[in-house]
Amino acid sequence: MAQILVVDDSGTVRNELCDFLTANGLTVSSAVDGKDGLEKLKADPGIKLVVSDVNMPNMDGLTMAEKIRSELKNTTTNIVMLTTENSPAMKERGKAAGIKGWIVKPFNGPAVLASLKKLAA
């Protein structure tokens, strides 16, 4: 069972983030887009935190977050966006979907590690 699900269509970003989190003692799984992320979350009830990109093919991260809350009826898994997007409208949509944080790329692991560990506990 994973603590954290990393959802990003960029293999480089996904691997970098997974490697960093694993090296810091967290159990991680990954998904290639929002659709894959939903399936992985359904299959692993132990996931406490989803870290997701916004812009992805098949299903974007904000739509995935909305579906986690509405279709899966999951209000306990924390969701954080890791993205290049920084528009107030997107942030408002994320807040409405219950997103706990918004991290702007490039990812600075040491700066957010404590927060991610807390959300994954």
N, C-alpha and C positions, 0 to 999 in steps of 0.2 A: 504494500500500500504506500502510495506517495503522499507526501505532505503538500507538495507544490506542483501545480501543472503549469508549464510554460507553453504558451501558444503564440507562435510566430511563424510566418511563411518563409522568413529568411533562415536558412540552415545555419549560417554563420552566427547570427544573433542568438538563435535557439541553442546552439551548442555552447557558445560562450557563456550564456546565462546558466544553462544546466550545469556546466563544468564548475562555474564559480559557486553556485549554491551547494552542489554536492561536496566540493572541497571545504565548504564551511559547515558541514555536518547535517545538511538537509537532504531528505529523500525527494527526488524529483522525477517526474515523467514529462513528456512533451507531446505536442500536437502541432500539425502543420497549418491549420486554419481553424476558424470558429466552429465549423461543422464537426471536424475531427475532435476539437476541444470538448464539445458537448457530449460526444460519444464516450470520450475518455472519462469525463466527469460522471456520467451515468454508470460506467463500469467500475469506478473506484470511489466508494463512499468515504474513504479516508482522506481525500483531498481537502485541505483546509484553506488553501490560497491558490487563486488563478492569477498568473501574471501574463497579460496578453497585449499584443500589438493591436492597433486599431485597423489599419488598412491591410486587408488580406483577401485573397480570392475565395470564392465559394460562400463564405460568411465572414463579415468583419467582426472585430472584437466587441464593438458596442452592441450589435445585434445579438451576439453570443451571450453577453452579459444580461441583456433583457430576457432572453430565452431561459437562461439559468434561473432567473427569478420567476418568470411567468410559467413556462412549460414544465420545468423540472420542480417548480415550487421550492427551490432551494434558496433559503434566506440566510443560511449559516456560513456558507463558503465565502470568504473574503475575495474581492476582485480588485486588482490593481492594473492600470493601463501603463504600458511601456511603449512609447510612441514618439514619432517626430511631430505629431499633431499637437497644437497648443491653442486651438481656437476656443473662445469662451462658449460658443454654441455646443461644441462637442463635449466640453467639460460639463456643461449643464445637463446634456443628455446622459452622460455617464453618472452624474450625481443622482439623477432621477432613477437610474438602473441600480443604484446602491453601490457604486464603485467607491472603494475606500481611499484610493490614491491615484495620482497621475504623475508618472515619471517621464520626463522628456529625454529622449535619446540624445547623445550617446549614453549608454548605461554606465554609471559609476557605482560599481558594486559596494565598495567599502562605505560609501556615503549613505546607502539605503539598507545595508545588511541588517542592522538592528531592527529596523521597522518591518522588514520582510519576515524576520524570525518571529517577531511578536505576532504578526498577522497569521503565521503558519502554525502557531502553537495551539 
